[in-house]
Amino acid sequence: MGEKRHAGFKNMLESMKKRARALYGEVPMFPSLLITKNKLEPQGAFAVAQAKYLKPNQDTVNRLVSLLRDKNIGIVAHFYMDPEV
């Protein structure tokens, strides 16, 4: 009896999802980064931009570090800033 209820509830839930999609259309994907040991999967346009900067060009990084040391300056950034920072 429990399996039938579970299947009935699941079918009802899927039916509600289909109706909601039909009424409102697909909801854009919330930007997120799925990070595992072996890969990085950006989901959504903003996450794609963020992922690009998680693996920066090492030559560019070295030049920036050198410039910052020469000028004796630093960079302050927060998690909510554009990923380019």
N, C-alpha and C positions, 0 to 999 in steps of 0.2 A: 504494500500500500504506500509506503514512504517513497519508493522510487517513482510511482505514478504522480504523486504530488510534486516531487522535485521536477519531473519532466514537464508537468503542467505549468508550474511556476516559471520554468525556463522558457517555455514557449510563449507564455504571457509577456514576459520581459522582452523577448526578441520582437514580439508584435508591437509593443510600446515603442521600442527603439526605431522600428521601421516607420511607424506613424510620425514620430518626432522628426525623423530625417525628411520625410515627405513634406511636413509642414514648414520646417525651418531650413532645410538643406543641410549639407555637411558642415560641421563646425571646423574651423581651421585648427590645425594641430598646435597644441601648446608647445612653445620652443623648449626643448630639453636635450640634454646630452646624456646618452647612455654610455657609460664608461666601464669597460671590463678589462681584464688583465691583458687581453690580446687585441682589443679594438676600441674604437671611438665611433659611436653612431650619432650624428646630429639629427635631430628631428625638428623640422621647421626652419624657415629662412634665417632667423636670428641665430639659432643654434649652429647653423652651417657657418655663419660668419665667426662665431665664437670658436668653433673647432679649428678654423684656419689659423687662429692665433695661439692655439694650444701646442702646435708643432711649428714654431716659427723657423725661418731660415737662419741657420746658425751663424753665417757670415754677417748678416744684418744685426743679430744680437751682439756679436763680438764688437762690431763697429760702434754700436750704441753704448755698450759698457765702457769701451775705451773713451768715447767722447764724454760720457758722464764723469769718469774719473779725471780726465784732463780739465774739465770745467768745474769739478768739485760740486756737482749738483745731483739731485735725485728726482725720482718720479713718484708721485702719490696718486694712486687710483683706487677706486672702490668697485665692488662686484656689480653695481648697477650701471656702471659707465659703459660706453660703447666698447666692444671687444678690441677695437684697434688700439686703444690706449694700453 
